[in-house]
Amino acid sequence: MSEGKKKIIYYEYPKTHADLKIRWQYDGLGQTEFYRILSTSYLEKDQRILDIINEYKKENKIQNEVKRKKTQKMYEKKRKMESKFSLKEEERESIFDLLEKEHPDL
């Protein structure tokens, strides 16, 4: 195992596991690549993944409707701000780095 990395494990039914392996092969993906795509998209708040998660939470009553709507509004506000100022995560980080360099006492 590579140093500095963690292994994520979960259990799945044999039929689902076999079906996943077939789909990964069909799409030319490996298991690791597949899960990295999903986890990266989730962490980067890709709207497509957020929609799937939100639908899952709704169907399985994981959060109440008020909380789900509040979360959706927060994501929408973030997207509008990013669009308005044309800022992405990397750009925001570099702004903070510049501020820290200019004002180390903050």
C-alpha positions in Angstrom: 0.0 0.0 0.0 1.2 3.5 -0.8 2.5 5.5 2.1 0.1 8.4 3.1 -3.0 6.7 1.7 -5.9 5.1 3.5 -7.8 2.0 2.3 -11.6 2.3 2.2 -13.5 -1.0 2.4 -17.2 -1.8 2.4 -19.1 -5.0 1.9 -21.4 -5.7 -1.0 -23.6 -8.6 -2.1 -21.8 -11.0 -4.5 -24.3 -10.3 -7.3 -23.8 -6.6 -7.0 -20.0 -7.0 -6.9 -20.1 -9.2 -10.1 -22.3 -6.7 -11.8 -20.0 -3.8 -10.9 -16.9 -5.7 -12.2 -18.7 -6.3 -15.5 -19.7 -2.6 -15.8 -16.2 -1.4 -14.9 -14.7 -3.6 -17.5 -17.3 -2.4 -20.1 -16.4 1.2 -19.3 -12.7 0.5 -19.2 -12.4 1.5 -15.5 -10.8 -0.2 -12.5 -12.4 -0.3 -9.1 -10.0 2.3 -7.6 -10.5 4.6 -10.5 -14.3 4.3 -10.2 -14.3 5.1 -6.5 -11.8 8.0 -7.0 -14.1 9.5 -9.6 -17.1 9.3 -7.3 -15.3 10.5 -4.1 -13.6 13.4 -5.9 -16.9 14.5 -7.5 -18.6 14.3 -4.1 -15.9 16.3 -2.4 -15.9 18.9 -5.1 -19.7 19.1 -4.8 -20.4 18.2 -8.4 -24.1 19.0 -8.8 -24.8 15.7 -10.5 -23.6 13.8 -7.5 -25.3 16.1 -5.1 -28.6 15.5 -6.9 -28.2 11.8 -6.5 -27.3 12.1 -2.8 -30.2 14.5 -2.2 -32.6 12.1 -3.9 -31.3 9.2 -1.9 -31.7 11.1 1.4 -35.2 12.0 0.4 -36.2 8.5 -0.5 -34.6 7.0 2.6 -35.7 9.8 5.0 -32.1 10.5 6.0 -32.7 14.2 6.6 -36.0 16.1 7.0 -37.1 18.3 4.1 -36.2 21.5 5.8 -32.6 20.5 6.3 -32.4 19.2 2.7 -33.7 22.5 1.3 -31.4 24.5 3.5 -28.4 22.5 2.2 -29.6 22.9 -1.4 -29.9 26.7 -0.9 -26.4 26.8 0.6 -24.9 25.0 -2.4 -26.9 27.2 -4.8 -25.6 30.4 -3.1 -22.1 29.0 -3.3 -22.5 28.4 -7.0 -23.8 31.9 -7.6 -20.9 33.4 -5.7 -18.4 31.4 -7.7 -20.1 32.4 -10.9 -20.4 36.0 -9.9 -16.7 36.3 -9.0 -15.4 33.5 -11.3 -13.7 31.9 -8.4 -12.9 28.2 -8.0 -11.5 26.4 -5.0 -7.9 26.6 -6.2 -8.2 30.4 -6.8 -9.7 31.0 -3.4 -6.8 29.1 -1.8 -4.2 31.1 -3.7 -5.9 34.3 -2.6 -5.6 33.2 1.1 -1.9 32.2 0.4 -1.3 35.7 -0.9 -3.0 37.4 2.0 -1.0 35.2 4.4 2.2 36.1 2.7 1.4 39.9 2.7 0.1 39.9 6.3 1.8 37.1 8.3 0.5 38.6 11.6 -3.1 37.8 10.8 
